[in-house]
Amino acid sequence: MKTRAYLTFDRASLDQPILSTLTQKFQLTFNIFGATVNEDVQFVALELEGTEDRLEEALEYLRTLGVQVEIRDS
């Protein structure tokens, strides 16, 4: 299953290896198709791929870290 996720990070989460955790902990692959990261904006657009259960778990994990998640199925 593939899903497009638009992530907005807070400053505190920028120092964490969040995207690599998605691959290791949830066995997802991702493709970054857009990003803006500077002092004012921390935004990443991803296409995530994995099983439906793992995608749901990963998205909930992101939310618990304070990442704003917007989903658009591809």
N, C-alpha and C positions, 0 to 999 in steps of 0.2 A: 504494500500500500504506500502511496506517495501523498504527502500533504505539504502545502506551502504554509510556512509560519513566518509571521512578521513580528520580530522581537524588539522590544524597547527595554533597555537595561538602565538601572540606576547606577550612579557612580560607584557605589560599594561593590557591585557585582562585576565591575570591569576587571578587577584584579584576580578573579577566579577563573579556572579553566573549564568553564561551563560547556562549551561546545565539545571539547574532547571527552568530557564526562558522558555526553549523549552517546558517543560511539562506544565507550568502554562499559558503562553501566547498563545501557539499554539496547546495545547492539544495533544502533541505528547508523545509517550513512546519511550524509548531508552534502548539499551543494549550496554554496553561498552565491546568490545571484544579485545581491545588492547590499551595500552597507554604507553607513555614514557614522563615523565615530570621531567626535571631537569634544571640546569642553562643554558644548551646549546640547549635543544630540548624540545618543548612543543607540543606533538602530541597525538591525541586521535582518535581511530577508533570506530565508532558507527554504530549500526543498528537502524535506525529511523523508526517508524511506525506511520501512521496517514493518513488523507485524502491527496490526491494529492495537493489540493490547500494549505492546511496548511503546508505541507512539503516544497513547493515552497516558501511560505512566510517566513518560518523559515530559509531556506538556504539563502535567500536574507538578512534577519536580521543578520545572522552570518557574511556575507560579509561586511555589513555596519559597523560592529564592527572591521573590519580588520582581521577577521579569514580567512585563506586560506582554501577553501573547494574543495575537490575532491570527485566526486560522482561515485559510482558503484552500479547499480541496482542489488538487490539480487534476 
